[in-house]
Amino acid sequence: MMIEVLQEGLNIDLFNHLVIIKNILLKYIPSGVKIKLLKSSKGV
């Protein structure tokens, strides 16, 4: 029972870290690059 709770906690932790990393990357990527990425992803 405890192991399941710990695993769930770890998954939430990992997800939070991914969100933080994504936010940091978005903050440091120049807006021009962001626009290019958005256009290329829409084109696919």
Secondary structure as UniProt FT lines:
FT   HELIX           2..28
FT   HELIX           31..43
//
